[in-house]
């Protein structure tokens, strides 16, 4: 049986981008397939003699029979022991409204109401599916490239590595990343923002990184947190978890968290963890 990924989530949250990403990675992608045809698609893949080993299906809520049909299809797949994963894309109401207004298109479920009415209706319809999802990605603050990087970390390659990690810097003043598995706070370190000659630069530059790691406790924090992540990673592997998002925060997401994220990602890579770096809020100020 081919490997199956079901892509779903909120309209405007990036389903099309996710589909294109998997297609670029060599997956056979079917967009907006009626849920009752998913088992048939899997059967066709199974008869392809290995030519279609990985199938991604994008499902859409515009058909009101969506949930009943999808539940039946998932039950059928489970009975046949088909390996499948559900990827759920979501975003905040504000981000979704902004995206629909930017393209001047109505929400597929808003009818005669407002965009926010359609979003609320869709969230209600998708609530059960979100609870069943194997991977939830919040795209509120992600651009297209960052979303692709997250998906690349999870689905690239013919064989999945033992563990893939996304290490993300962020600013607390912009909110916690909702898809973070682990969060580290480095606001205990002095802020380079208050050093005039460092303020224009970010944590990827040598001068800012040197300043951050010259502070008392910075190197010790990096060493101990990297050791802790190795311990957690071993547990994740035992539990069959294939990907993890580690978020590192400071006030604005420009200096301290960026510098720590860069160093931490190198440590994880050196320990054999395939790592993707995302600086969520850098350049936002």
N, C-alpha and C positions, 0 to 999 in steps of 0.2 A: 504494500500500500504506500502511496506517496505521502510525504509530510504535508500537512494542511495548516494554513494560517488564515483565520477569519479576521478581516479588518473592518471595524465598525466604529461608532462613536458619533459625536455631534456634527451636524452639518456645519461646514466652515472651520472645523478643527484640524483639517489636514489629511483627510482620507485619501484624496487624489495624490497628494505628495507621497504618502506612505506607499501607495500602490506603485507609483512610478519608481520609487526607490527599490522596492523588492523586484520589480521587473528588470531594473538595471543590474541587480545582483543575480539574475538568472532564474528567478522564479517565474512560473507560468501564472499570469495574473488574469483574473476574470472580474470585471467591474460590474456591480449592480446585478449580480446573479440572483434570481429568485431562490430563497433559502431551501425550498423543497427540492431544488436541483443540485444541491451541494453533494449529496451521496452519489448521484449519477456522475458528477464531475470527478469524484474520487475514483469511481469504478473505471472511468475512461483513462484516468492516469495510471491505474493499476494494470491496464491492458496495453500500455504503451511500451512495455518491455524496458522500463527504466529511462525512457526518453523524457518523461514528465515525472520527475521524482519529487518536485516541490511545487505545491499549488497554493496561491494566495487568492482569496475570494473577498471582494468588497461587497458588503451587504448594506442596504439602504432602508430607512424607516418610512419612505414615502408610501409603500404598500401597507395598508392597515392590518393585513393578515401577517405582517412581518414576524411578530413574536410567536404566535402559535406555530407557524411553519418552521421557524428557526429552532424552537425547542424540540420539535419532533425530529428535525434533521440531526441535531446534536445528540439526542438520545439514540438515534440509529447509528451514528458514528461511534458512540461510546460502546454500544452493544457489539460492534464489529471490531472494537479495539483499534480504531484508527487514531494515530497520533495527531492531535490537533492543538492549536493554541489560538486564543482570542486576544487580539490587540485592540484596545479601546482608546480612542483619541478624544480628549475633551479640552475645553477652554472656558474661561470665565464668561459670564454674560456680557461684560463690557467689551471684551476682545471679540466675541462673536458678532455683536451689534456693529462694532467698528468695521469688521471685515465685510459684512453684508452691505453696509452703507457705502463702503469704498468701491464695491463692484456694482452698486445700484441694482441689486437683485433681491427679491423677497425670500424669506425663509420658506422652505417647502411645506411647512405645517402651519403657517400663520393665517392662512385663509383671508378673511376680511379684517383680521386684527392687526396688531403691531408685530414687529420682529420679535420683541421680547415675549409675546404670547406664543409664537411658534417655538421659540427656544424652550420655554417652560413646558410646552406639550411634549417636545422631543425628549427632554430630560426625564419626564415621567415615563414615557414609553421605554426608555433605555435603561431605567434604573436596575432592573433585574439582570440585564446583560452586563452592565458595568460590574455588578457584584461577582459575576462568573468569569470576568476577564483575567487572563494570566499576566497581562502587561497593560498598565494604564499610563499614558503619556499626556501630561498637561502641556498644551502648546501655546498657552496665553502669552508667554514671553519668549517664545522660540521663533526664530526666522526659519525659512525653508532649509537653509544649510545646516542649522543646528538640529532640526528634526531629522534630516537625512543622516547626520552623524550618529544620532541616537539609534536609529534603525540599523545603520551599518554595524554598530557595535553589537547588535543582537542577532543579526541574520546574515552577515557576510560570511563567505567561505563555504566550502562543501561540508566541512566538519566543524561543529561548534567547539570552541575551546572550553576548558573546564569552567572558566568564569570570565565574564566581560564586565567592565566597569566604566561608568560615566562619572567623571570627577568634575563637579560644577561649582564655579564660584558664583556668589550672589550677594546682593546688598539687602540687609535686613529692612531698610526703609522702603524697599519695594516688595516685601513680603517673602515668606518662606516658599521654596519650591514644593509644590504639593506632591510631586512624584519622587521626592527624596526618600531613600531608605535609611540613610544615616546623615546626621547634620552635625557639623563641628563649628564652634563659634570662636573666631580668633580676634574678637574685639578687645581681648585683654592686652593685646600688643599696642604700642603707641602708633598713632595714625599718621602716616606720611602726608596726609592731606594738610596737616598743620606745619609742614616744612616747606617754605615757599619754593625752594629750588626743586622739590620733588613733586609738588602738587600737579604740574601739567602732565606728568608721566603716569604710567600704570604699572601693575605688578609684573608684567612680562619683561620689563626693562631691568638691566643689571643693577643700576643704581638704586632702584626701589627695592628689588629683591635683597640686595646686600644690606640695605637699611633695616628691612624687616627682620632678617635672620641674624643681625647683630644685636637685636634686643634680647634682654634676659628672658630665658624661658622659651624662646622661639624654636631653637634647634631641638631642645628637649621635647617640646610639644610635638614636633614633626616626627622625631624618632619613636616616641611612645604611641602616637596615633597610628603610625605606619605598622608598628608591631600589633596593635589592637586590630587593625583591619586584616592583617594576615591571619589572626586567630578567627575572626568572624568569617573570612573567606573560606577557611577550612570547614567551618560549620555549614556555610551555604552549599558547598560542594557535596557534603554528606546528605544534605536535605534535597539535593537536586536543583537548587536555584542556579540559574545560568547567568543572571545579570543583576547588577546592583548599581544604584545611583548614590554617590557620596557627594553631599553638598557642603561647601565650606563658605561661611559667611563672615562679612564684616559690615560696617555701616553702609557704605555705598557700593560695594562690589567692584572697586577699581584698583585698590592697592594691596592691602594685606591678604584678603581672600584669594586674589589672583596669584600673588607670589606663592602662597602656601599650596594652592591647587596645582601649580606647575611642578613644584618639588614633589608633592605627594603622588602625582601621576607618574613621575619618573620612578619613584620607589616601587609603585605597584607594577609598572612595566618590567622593572628589573626582577620582580618576584614572579614573573610569568603570567601576570594578569593582563589580558588585552584591554587597553585603556583608551578612552576618548575624552578629550578635554573640552569643556564648554564654559565660556565666560558669559553668563547670562546677562549681567547688567553693565559690563564694561562698555564705556562710551555712551551710557544712558544719561549721565549727568549733564 
